[in-house]
Amino acid sequence: MNTPNRIDIHTHVIPPFWGEALAEHGGDPSGWALPTWSPDAHLRFMDDNAIETSMLSLTAPSVTGWSPAERPGIARRVNEYTAGLVANHGPRFGNLATVPLPDVEAAAAEAVYSLDELHADGVVLLSNYDGMYLGDPALAPLWRVLDDRSAVVFVHPARPLAPLPGIPGPLVDYPFDTTRNAVHMVFNGVLTRYRNVKIILSHTGGFVPYSVLRFCELQPALQPEGPTADELLAQFRLFYFDTALSSGRYAFGSFAEFADPERILFGSDYPYASAAVSREFTRVLDEETGLTAEQAAAINSSNARRVFDRYR
């Protein structure tokens, strides 16, 4: 199956100044090596995989290794660098802006600047910041800014406080932390309080599709005065999901059964997933998941065109 107009919503930018300084600012605590990246190499990957547009985001650890005073400045540099790529390459690149959490005030200010002045396509948030998950009430000022702008929020996993020893974070800890964050957001009412925000979870939501009934049935037993199981399930289905590293018959069938089909978006995870790995997961999505032509078109492009204003 050849879909030449894919919109890849899970793909990463590595600004040279950020990559060069990362080691001096704690490196990547997940244990994953920093890949080689350039705009030209990224465009070649896109052409090889029938990708029309890549939504660029800064991955974990984002700017958390910089000092609190430095984070707003480095986040601004990342956002302006990515905005420059968008300006130079037209529709080939999009910009999901970085915010300097856990400083909520600075993060809200950077979201306003990026969305209003740089015309970013959305923002990227990590699943946790030093153990603070995105359902924390302290983040309300940021969520209000995002809700007021009907923003797209791409949630990328981060290293949990208690990682699995000896195993790089992206293998197991990242889908685990995505799941923890999704539960935290639903149980704290983020998806009902900020209904204008479109929240995308990476990697088909981690383990959410497979354990969602467990979460939804047990929580009302603990808090009978809260939402019912059906109400909680409806909230989990308000998330959007990307397919990065998650296609294949073992997992995709149950995911597709759970997720709203209009909220499934194509993702590759390039370059942190190598070109070869990304290409294989894309092949599996195309050839082994049993998608109809209509389903494939929705996942590859038309769903994303409804989510991102610039591509409607």
C-alpha positions, 0 to 999 in steps of 0.5 A: 500500500502506497500512501504518498500523503502521510502526515507523521505526527510523531517525529523529532527534531534535534537542533544542533545547539541542543544536541551539542549541549545535552551531554553537559546538561544531564544527557538522556537519562533514558539510556538511549543514544542521541541519533544523527539528524539533519533536516536533509536526512529527515526529508530523505526519510520522508520521501522514502516512506511516502510522508508529506509532512512531519510534525517536529517535536523535541523528545525527552528529556526536553529541556529538563536538564538545564537549570530552571533559569536556563530552561525558558531560553533554551525552549525559546531557541528550540521553538524558533529553530523549528519555526525556521524549518517550517518557514524554509520547507513549507508544508513538509515540516510542522512545529510542536513547541517545547515548553519549560516545565515544571515552571508552569508560569514560564511554560504558559508564557512560552505556549502563548508565544509559540502558538500566537507569534510563531504559529506553532501547530501545537505543543509537546508535553512530557508524561511527567516532570520529576514525578509531576504528571499532567493531571496535577492541579498545579498545571491548571494555568497551562491547561487554561492557556491551551484550552483557550486556543483549542491547542493540539497537545502531543504527550511524549513519554518520559523516564519514570522516577523508578525505571526498570534497571538495565533496560533503556527507557524507550523499550518498556518504561516509556509505554508504561509512563504513557499509561500512568499519565493517561490514567492520572489525567482521566482520574483528575478530570483533565479531559472533561475540564479542558474539552477544547484541547486535542491530546495525543498519546504516543505509541497507541497510548502505551498499555491503555487499550489493553488495561482500560477496563481494569481502570474503569471498573476498579476506580468507581469501586474506590470512589462511588461518588465519582464517574461511572465505569462507562463515563471513565471509558468515554473519557479515555476514548477522548484521547488521540493516539499515534501508531509509532512503534505499535503496528502489527497483529499482536497489538493493533487489533485490540487497539483499533477495537478500543480507539475512536477510528477518527482519533488514530494518527500515523507516527514513525518516531524517527529518528530515535527509531532508526530509518530501518525500524520506522520503515518496518513498522510502517510496512507492518501497518500497511501490510499486516494490520488488515486495514481497509483503504478507507481506514488507511487513508484516515490514519495516514492523513485525513484524521490529522488534517482534521486535528491540525488547522493548517492542513484542513 
